[in-house]
Amino acid sequence: MNSHALRAAIHVSAILGIYLALAMLVPAFVDFYYGNNDWRVFALSAFFTGGLSLAVALATQGRPPAATSRFAFLIVNLLWATMAVAGAIPFLASSLAMDVTDAVFESVSGITTTGSTVIVGLDALPPGLLIWRSILQWAGGLGVIVLGLFILPYLNIGGVSYFKIESSDIEDRPFERLSVFATSILGVYSALTMACAIAYAAAGMSGFDAINHALTTLSTGGYSTHDASMGFYGDNLPLLWISSLFMFIGGLPFSILVLLAVRGRVDAARDPQIRVFAGYVFAFGFAVALYLRLTTDVPFSEAFAHSMFNIVSLITTTGYASQDYSLWGAFAVACAFLATFLGGCSGSTAGGIKAYRFIVLFELMANGLRRLVYPSSVQTVRYGDRVVDDDMQRATVLFIASFFVLWGIGTVLLAATGLDFMTSMTGSLTALTNVGPGLGDVIGPAGNFAPLPDLAKWVLALAMLLGRLEILTVLVIFAPVFWRR
């Protein structure tokens, strides 16, 4: 890695810092509107962040380097590190008087759309801080879409991109210029967020709550304005269904949503991962609802609404909770635990292992079994009607192997800080999958991450970044070969 590439990556990160400084003016205006003195905090944070970023940008400007995979790995990591640090500044300076550990944890949880929080008393929190948390998740969700659609496929470490995989029924480039496609993604993402906010307001949310929850629903982030999360509206079943719908949409590939919205390409919805994603959402949601109906006196309509809401929230890695599902019984808890692994589609705002990887993995397993019977046969791995190349097969196996290794390491590290096994295991898992709540009394659906030791919070923050950047993107920069010229 040469100094010219590092300088250019720092320059791009500084430009992002300027945009984040401008975004801080939004909560400053909100606090000023509501008469809260924290507007000065955001104004000063914007001035400090913007001034420092502008100085760094001017000091590092120059001719951009060649677009290599090594440069792409570096710039992705620096961009997300910049978001984490800049996002923490208002928390540090706010009336909450958060320390560095808690401020960084809250910021990382926001930008990675994980939804874990160390803040207690959300119902009484200044409105500017609430909207800042929501903005971090909304921006993080947009960044994840860009990462999944454009960067990961380019780096050959994951993602299903219609720019990269040839198809007989969907053209290789949905638009002639990628900039037009990127603008279309922003338009669709924004329009869906507005539609979600309007639907929330129509279902009974206040305007402020509707905007905040819309920002964190489409981004599948899960930050709420209430300590009880969506349990604050737990009796409002239509609202739970609205939230379930938009969380599900957030778990769909945005390339498909753009093709549907802009080009009217209904055929694009035949993407195999959509069928798999929808299949396991309905299967888990219906199974838990039926279990609740058989084991409690709750009407099926109410059981189905709460079951689908919480299962969709877990599978799409949103992290909302309408009830403490850890009290629903062993079967429901087991389903919730398995749902934590699944995730949405590639190119969505959701985290987790993701549906397309399960398709490739089970194809590899089926081919392996066939080779045991017919050792000389030539087996191809298919994704729908496409042949999966060796790079994607390698990336899928490498990701899943790395995922479980890191899950084990994270569990051991958290246990070493003094946490019990359930908290350690599910905390590591939900951080890597960017789900948010785990299981147990401490970090369960009704819990909070504030009681955790500082070291545990740093471990979880790193795990959240690893999971959000698809693990391999971060691990590669720790390899000595990455820094060799």
PLY file of the C-alpha trace (Angstrom):
ply
format ascii 1.0
element vertex 485
property float x
property float y
property float z
element edge 484
property int vertex1
property int vertex2
end_header
0.00 0.00 0.00
1.66 3.25 -1.12
1.31 6.62 0.60
-0.45 8.13 -2.43
-3.36 5.69 -2.09
-3.57 6.26 1.67
-3.59 10.03 1.13
-6.39 9.74 -1.42
-8.46 7.51 0.89
-8.09 10.02 3.73
-9.18 12.79 1.34
-12.41 10.96 0.42
-13.08 10.25 4.10
-12.67 13.95 4.87
-15.24 14.81 2.19
-17.64 12.42 3.91
-16.90 14.22 7.19
-18.07 17.48 5.61
-21.38 15.89 4.60
-21.83 14.51 8.11
-21.20 17.99 9.53
-23.99 19.33 7.33
-26.26 16.51 8.54
-25.66 17.65 12.14
-27.48 20.88 11.33
-30.74 18.92 11.05
-30.88 17.90 14.76
-29.61 21.41 15.62
-32.68 22.87 13.90
-34.96 20.28 15.56
-33.65 21.11 19.04
-33.93 24.83 18.31
-37.52 24.35 17.13
-38.43 22.49 20.32
-36.56 24.96 22.52
-33.89 22.52 23.70
-30.45 23.92 24.45
-28.72 20.94 22.83
-29.06 22.77 19.51
-25.81 24.51 20.45
-24.16 21.11 20.87
-25.04 20.09 17.33
-24.13 23.48 15.90
-20.69 23.36 17.56
-20.26 19.70 16.57
-21.08 20.60 12.97
-18.60 23.50 13.06
-15.84 21.36 14.59
-16.42 18.34 12.35
-16.83 20.42 9.21
-13.79 22.60 9.92
-11.52 19.67 10.70
-12.75 17.69 7.70
-12.29 20.67 5.37
-8.73 21.18 6.60
-7.89 17.50 6.07
-9.55 17.50 2.64
-7.50 20.52 1.51
-4.29 19.04 2.89
-4.76 15.70 1.14
-6.16 16.73 -2.25
-4.35 15.52 -5.32
-4.55 13.18 -8.27
-6.68 10.11 -7.47
-4.87 6.74 -7.62
-5.78 3.85 -9.88
-8.99 2.07 -8.89
-7.57 -1.13 -7.45
-9.20 -3.62 -5.11
-6.61 -2.77 -2.43
-7.57 0.90 -2.58
-11.27 -0.03 -2.43
-10.74 -2.12 0.71
-8.88 0.74 2.37
-11.38 3.44 1.49
-14.40 1.40 2.63
-12.85 0.85 6.06
-11.82 4.50 6.41
-15.26 5.75 5.39
-17.02 3.67 8.02
-14.43 4.59 10.66
-15.03 8.26 9.80
-18.78 7.82 10.19
-18.29 6.11 13.56
-16.05 8.84 14.96
-18.00 11.78 13.55
-21.30 10.23 14.66
-20.02 9.97 18.24
-19.09 13.65 18.60
-22.63 14.96 19.34
-23.15 12.18 21.90
-19.92 13.16 23.67
-20.83 16.86 23.75
-24.52 16.45 24.57
-26.33 16.86 27.87
-26.14 13.07 28.32
-22.47 13.43 29.29
-21.60 10.09 27.69
-18.03 8.83 27.90
-16.02 7.87 24.81
-16.91 4.19 25.03
-20.66 4.75 25.17
-20.59 7.49 22.52
-18.64 5.35 20.04
-20.78 2.30 20.80
-24.01 4.24 20.15
-22.58 5.74 16.96
-21.29 2.41 15.62
-24.60 0.75 16.46
-26.31 3.51 14.52
-24.24 3.54 11.34
-24.16 -0.26 11.18
-27.96 -0.27 11.62
-27.56 -2.69 14.54
-29.88 -0.90 16.95
-28.19 -1.87 20.22
-28.27 1.08 22.62
-26.67 2.14 25.87
-29.06 5.05 26.38
-31.72 4.67 29.08
-34.65 7.09 29.14
-35.31 7.49 25.42
-38.81 8.80 26.11
-37.32 11.89 27.78
-34.31 12.29 25.46
-33.84 15.66 23.68
-35.47 15.52 20.23
-32.24 16.43 18.47
-30.45 13.38 19.83
-33.36 11.15 18.83
-33.36 12.43 15.27
-29.53 12.21 15.13
-29.68 8.51 16.04
-32.27 7.99 13.32
-30.21 9.91 10.74
-27.16 7.77 11.51
-29.17 4.62 10.82
-30.77 5.99 7.67
-27.38 7.03 6.28
-25.89 3.70 7.35
-28.65 1.82 5.54
-27.99 3.76 2.35
-24.28 3.05 2.72
-24.99 -0.67 3.07
-27.01 -0.66 -0.16
-24.14 0.99 -2.03
-21.68 -1.42 -0.42
-23.72 -4.48 -1.38
-24.60 -3.44 -4.93
-21.43 -1.79 -6.16
-18.39 -2.46 -3.95
-18.58 -6.05 -2.67
-19.24 -7.60 -6.10
-16.33 -5.57 -7.50
-14.07 -6.93 -4.74
-15.20 -10.53 -5.41
-16.08 -11.11 -1.77
-19.86 -11.25 -1.93
-23.01 -9.66 -3.20
-25.33 -10.39 -6.09
-25.01 -7.63 -8.64
-26.77 -7.26 -11.97
-23.76 -5.33 -13.18
-21.55 -8.38 -12.76
-23.53 -11.58 -13.31
-24.79 -12.24 -16.80
-28.42 -13.21 -17.09
-30.72 -14.20 -19.90
-33.76 -12.46 -18.46
-32.25 -9.39 -16.77
-29.82 -7.20 -18.63
-26.32 -6.83 -17.23
-26.60 -3.06 -16.79
-30.04 -1.87 -15.75
-28.95 1.66 -16.70
-26.29 2.90 -19.04
-24.67 5.01 -16.36
-24.09 3.84 -12.82
-24.60 7.38 -11.57
-28.18 7.30 -12.87
-28.74 3.99 -11.11
-27.26 5.32 -7.85
-29.51 8.38 -8.05
-32.49 6.10 -8.64
-31.59 4.08 -5.54
-31.49 7.26 -3.44
-34.86 8.31 -4.90
-36.53 4.96 -4.20
-35.00 4.77 -0.70
-36.20 8.28 0.13
-39.66 7.73 -1.35
-40.17 4.53 0.62
-39.05 6.30 3.80
-41.61 9.04 3.20
-44.32 6.49 2.47
-43.46 4.66 5.69
-43.64 7.88 7.72
-47.03 8.76 6.24
-48.34 5.26 6.94
-47.08 5.39 10.52
-48.75 8.76 11.09
-52.00 7.51 9.59
-51.89 4.49 11.94
-51.63 6.65 15.04
-47.99 7.68 15.57
-47.15 11.30 16.31
-45.44 13.11 13.45
-42.08 13.15 15.23
-42.28 9.45 16.07
-43.40 8.62 12.53
-40.38 10.35 10.98
-37.90 8.76 13.39
-39.32 5.27 13.03
-39.56 5.56 9.25
-35.85 6.44 9.10
-34.96 3.40 11.19
-37.46 1.01 9.59
-36.35 1.27 5.95
-32.73 1.14 7.10
-33.61 -1.96 9.16
-31.84 -0.23 12.03
-34.27 -0.48 14.92
-33.55 2.67 16.92
-36.75 3.84 18.57
-37.84 6.96 20.41
-39.10 4.85 23.32
-37.40 2.52 25.79
-40.15 -0.01 25.10
-39.28 0.08 21.37
-42.35 -0.68 19.27
-43.89 -2.21 22.38
-44.96 1.37 23.09
-47.47 0.80 20.27
-47.90 -2.91 21.00
-51.70 -2.78 21.05
-51.86 -1.10 17.63
-51.92 -4.16 15.35
-52.32 -2.20 12.06
-49.17 -0.26 12.94
-47.28 -3.51 13.58
-48.34 -4.80 10.15
-47.23 -1.54 8.50
-43.87 -1.82 10.21
-43.55 -5.48 9.20
-44.23 -4.58 5.57
-41.63 -1.83 5.38
-39.03 -3.88 7.27
-39.62 -6.65 4.73
-39.18 -4.15 1.88
-35.93 -2.99 3.50
-34.72 -6.60 3.36
-35.27 -6.79 -0.43
-32.50 -6.05 -2.97
-32.77 -2.38 -3.90
-31.57 -3.08 -7.44
-34.80 -5.03 -7.90
-36.88 -2.28 -6.29
-35.33 0.26 -8.67
-36.01 -1.94 -11.69
-39.62 -2.33 -10.57
-40.17 1.34 -9.75
-38.26 3.01 -12.56
-38.33 0.50 -15.38
-41.48 -1.47 -14.50
-39.45 -4.67 -14.73
-41.75 -7.15 -12.98
-39.57 -10.00 -14.25
-36.74 -8.77 -12.00
-38.69 -9.99 -8.97
-37.91 -13.58 -10.02
-34.57 -13.28 -8.24
-34.21 -16.61 -6.32
-33.08 -14.93 -3.11
-36.40 -13.07 -2.85
-38.32 -16.36 -2.85
-36.01 -17.85 -0.22
-36.19 -14.70 1.93
-39.99 -14.51 1.74
-40.22 -18.24 2.36
-38.36 -18.33 5.63
-40.00 -15.11 6.86
-43.48 -16.59 6.41
-42.49 -20.06 7.68
-40.98 -18.78 10.94
-43.68 -16.15 11.45
-46.57 -18.58 10.93
-44.96 -21.32 13.04
-44.44 -19.02 16.03
-47.97 -17.61 15.67
-49.45 -21.10 15.64
-47.36 -22.05 18.68
-48.59 -18.98 20.57
-52.19 -19.76 19.68
-51.86 -23.34 20.91
-50.05 -22.51 24.14
-51.83 -19.29 25.18
-55.29 -17.79 25.01
-54.16 -15.01 22.67
-56.38 -14.75 19.53
-54.64 -15.94 16.37
-54.93 -12.52 14.69
-53.04 -10.89 17.56
-50.53 -13.74 17.83
-49.88 -13.61 14.08
-49.35 -9.83 14.12
-46.84 -9.95 16.99
-45.14 -13.08 15.66
-44.67 -11.72 12.14
-43.53 -8.35 13.44
-40.84 -9.77 15.72
-39.72 -12.46 13.27
-39.48 -9.97 10.39
-37.59 -7.63 12.72
-35.09 -10.37 13.60
-34.65 -11.76 10.09
-34.18 -8.32 8.54
-31.84 -7.50 11.46
-33.93 -4.45 12.40
-34.11 -5.18 16.11
-37.51 -3.74 16.98
-39.54 -5.62 19.57
-43.27 -5.37 20.26
-43.07 -7.76 23.20
-40.43 -9.65 25.14
-40.45 -12.74 22.90
-38.03 -14.51 25.25
-41.12 -15.10 27.46
-43.12 -16.81 24.69
-41.75 -20.29 25.37
-38.86 -22.51 24.29
-40.07 -23.04 20.71
-40.49 -19.31 20.08
-37.08 -18.55 21.59
-35.46 -21.25 19.42
-37.09 -19.77 16.31
-35.95 -16.29 17.32
-32.40 -17.58 17.80
-32.32 -19.22 14.36
-33.93 -16.17 12.74
-31.00 -14.08 13.98
-28.68 -15.87 11.54
-30.75 -15.52 8.38
-30.75 -11.92 7.18
-32.33 -10.37 4.11
-31.18 -10.19 0.51
-27.95 -8.99 -1.03
-28.11 -5.28 -1.86
-30.62 -4.62 0.91
-30.22 -2.71 4.17
-30.41 -5.96 6.17
-27.48 -7.80 7.70
-27.10 -11.46 8.62
-25.77 -14.28 6.47
-28.30 -13.38 3.72
-30.52 -15.49 1.50
-28.27 -15.72 -1.56
-25.49 -17.30 0.50
-27.86 -20.01 1.68
-28.76 -20.73 -1.95
-25.11 -21.08 -2.94
-24.27 -23.07 0.21
-27.06 -25.61 -0.27
-26.18 -25.95 -3.96
-22.59 -26.73 -2.93
-23.82 -29.27 -0.39
-26.13 -30.93 -2.94
-23.32 -31.09 -5.49
-21.00 -32.57 -2.90
-23.49 -35.33 -2.13
-23.98 -36.07 -5.84
-20.21 -36.30 -6.31
-20.10 -38.98 -3.61
-22.41 -41.13 -5.75
-21.01 -40.09 -9.15
-17.33 -39.20 -8.50
-16.56 -38.50 -12.16
-19.52 -36.20 -12.78
-19.09 -32.49 -13.44
-21.42 -30.44 -11.25
-22.14 -26.75 -11.65
-23.42 -24.51 -8.89
-26.42 -22.52 -10.05
-28.17 -19.44 -8.77
-31.52 -19.60 -10.52
-30.65 -19.92 -14.19
-27.12 -18.57 -13.74
-23.91 -20.46 -13.12
-22.18 -19.27 -9.95
-18.52 -18.59 -10.68
-15.66 -19.85 -8.54
-15.12 -16.43 -6.96
-18.63 -16.30 -5.52
-18.42 -19.90 -4.33
-15.12 -19.15 -2.59
-16.48 -15.92 -1.09
-19.58 -17.68 0.25
-17.65 -20.47 1.97
-15.02 -18.04 3.28
-17.66 -15.70 4.68
-19.64 -18.42 6.46
-16.49 -20.01 7.89
-15.21 -16.62 9.08
-18.61 -15.81 10.54
-18.70 -18.83 12.83
-15.04 -18.48 13.82
-15.55 -14.83 14.77
-18.77 -15.66 16.58
-16.82 -18.12 18.73
-14.00 -15.66 19.35
-16.46 -12.90 20.22
-18.30 -15.17 22.64
-15.06 -16.07 24.45
-13.91 -12.44 24.61
-17.23 -11.27 26.02
-17.24 -14.08 28.58
-13.73 -13.00 29.60
-15.15 -9.59 30.58
-17.38 -11.30 33.15
-20.61 -11.69 31.17
-22.68 -14.87 31.47
-22.70 -17.40 28.63
-26.14 -16.49 27.23
-25.29 -12.80 27.11
-21.85 -13.50 25.62
-23.10 -15.91 22.97
-26.12 -13.93 21.79
-24.35 -10.58 22.16
-21.57 -11.71 19.83
-24.13 -13.17 17.42
-26.40 -10.13 17.27
-23.41 -7.80 16.82
-22.06 -9.82 13.86
-25.51 -10.06 12.28
-26.39 -6.43 13.16
-29.66 -7.51 14.76
-29.42 -5.57 18.05
-31.15 -7.32 20.96
-29.93 -10.70 22.12
-31.36 -13.12 24.65
-31.22 -13.14 28.42
-32.02 -10.66 31.16
-29.28 -8.15 30.27
-29.43 -7.59 26.50
-32.73 -9.31 25.69
-35.65 -7.61 23.92
-36.51 -5.77 27.14
-32.89 -5.11 28.11
-30.17 -2.56 27.38
-26.42 -2.66 26.69
-25.60 0.05 29.27
-24.67 -2.40 32.10
-21.99 -4.11 30.01
-18.31 -3.49 30.87
-16.48 -1.00 28.66
-14.25 -3.70 27.18
-17.33 -5.71 26.17
-18.75 -2.65 24.41
-15.55 -2.22 22.38
-15.62 -5.90 21.41
-19.24 -5.54 20.31
-18.52 -2.32 18.40
-15.77 -4.08 16.42
-18.08 -7.05 15.80
-20.80 -4.71 14.53
-18.40 -3.16 12.03
-17.16 -6.60 10.97
-20.70 -7.77 10.36
-21.80 -4.63 8.56
-18.80 -4.68 6.20
-19.33 -8.38 5.45
-16.38 -9.48 7.65
-13.85 -10.09 4.87
-13.65 -6.39 3.97
-12.30 -5.68 7.45
-10.20 -8.82 7.97
-8.22 -8.26 4.79
-6.67 -5.00 6.04
-5.19 -6.89 9.01
-3.34 -9.27 6.68
0.36 -8.36 6.34
0.22 -8.94 2.59
-2.28 -6.08 2.25
0.34 -3.50 3.28
3.14 -4.83 1.11
4.02 -2.85 -1.96
0 1
1 2
2 3
3 4
4 5
5 6
6 7
7 8
8 9
9 10
10 11
11 12
12 13
13 14
14 15
15 16
16 17
17 18
18 19
19 20
20 21
21 22
22 23
23 24
24 25
25 26
26 27
27 28
28 29
29 30
30 31
31 32
32 33
33 34
34 35
35 36
36 37
37 38
38 39
39 40
40 41
41 42
42 43
43 44
44 45
45 46
46 47
47 48
48 49
49 50
50 51
51 52
52 53
53 54
54 55
55 56
56 57
57 58
58 59
59 60
60 61
61 62
62 63
63 64
64 65
65 66
66 67
67 68
68 69
69 70
70 71
71 72
72 73
73 74
74 75
75 76
76 77
77 78
78 79
79 80
80 81
81 82
82 83
83 84
84 85
85 86
86 87
87 88
88 89
89 90
90 91
91 92
92 93
93 94
94 95
95 96
96 97
97 98
98 99
99 100
100 101
101 102
102 103
103 104
104 105
105 106
106 107
107 108
108 109
109 110
110 111
111 112
112 113
113 114
114 115
115 116
116 117
117 118
118 119
119 120
120 121
121 122
122 123
123 124
124 125
125 126
126 127
127 128
128 129
129 130
130 131
131 132
132 133
133 134
134 135
135 136
136 137
137 138
138 139
139 140
140 141
141 142
142 143
143 144
144 145
145 146
146 147
147 148
148 149
149 150
150 151
151 152
152 153
153 154
154 155
155 156
156 157
157 158
158 159
159 160
160 161
161 162
162 163
163 164
164 165
165 166
166 167
167 168
168 169
169 170
170 171
171 172
172 173
173 174
174 175
175 176
176 177
177 178
178 179
179 180
180 181
181 182
182 183
183 184
184 185
185 186
186 187
187 188
188 189
189 190
190 191
191 192
192 193
193 194
194 195
195 196
196 197
197 198
198 199
199 200
200 201
201 202
202 203
203 204
204 205
205 206
206 207
207 208
208 209
209 210
210 211
211 212
212 213
213 214
214 215
215 216
216 217
217 218
218 219
219 220
220 221
221 222
222 223
223 224
224 225
225 226
226 227
227 228
228 229
229 230
230 231
231 232
232 233
233 234
234 235
235 236
236 237
237 238
238 239
239 240
240 241
241 242
242 243
243 244
244 245
245 246
246 247
247 248
248 249
249 250
250 251
251 252
252 253
253 254
254 255
255 256
256 257
257 258
258 259
259 260
260 261
261 262
262 263
263 264
264 265
265 266
266 267
267 268
268 269
269 270
270 271
271 272
272 273
273 274
274 275
275 276
276 277
277 278
278 279
279 280
280 281
281 282
282 283
283 284
284 285
285 286
286 287
287 288
288 289
289 290
290 291
291 292
292 293
293 294
294 295
295 296
296 297
297 298
298 299
299 300
300 301
301 302
302 303
303 304
304 305
305 306
306 307
307 308
308 309
309 310
310 311
311 312
312 313
313 314
314 315
315 316
316 317
317 318
318 319
319 320
320 321
321 322
322 323
323 324
324 325
325 326
326 327
327 328
328 329
329 330
330 331
331 332
332 333
333 334
334 335
335 336
336 337
337 338
338 339
339 340
340 341
341 342
342 343
343 344
344 345
345 346
346 347
347 348
348 349
349 350
350 351
351 352
352 353
353 354
354 355
355 356
356 357
357 358
358 359
359 360
360 361
361 362
362 363
363 364
364 365
365 366
366 367
367 368
368 369
369 370
370 371
371 372
372 373
373 374
374 375
375 376
376 377
377 378
378 379
379 380
380 381
381 382
382 383
383 384
384 385
385 386
386 387
387 388
388 389
389 390
390 391
391 392
392 393
393 394
394 395
395 396
396 397
397 398
398 399
399 400
400 401
401 402
402 403
403 404
404 405
405 406
406 407
407 408
408 409
409 410
410 411
411 412
412 413
413 414
414 415
415 416
416 417
417 418
418 419
419 420
420 421
421 422
422 423
423 424
424 425
425 426
426 427
427 428
428 429
429 430
430 431
431 432
432 433
433 434
434 435
435 436
436 437
437 438
438 439
439 440
440 441
441 442
442 443
443 444
444 445
445 446
446 447
447 448
448 449
449 450
450 451
451 452
452 453
453 454
454 455
455 456
456 457
457 458
458 459
459 460
460 461
461 462
462 463
463 464
464 465
465 466
466 467
467 468
468 469
469 470
470 471
471 472
472 473
473 474
474 475
475 476
476 477
477 478
478 479
479 480
480 481
481 482
482 483
483 484
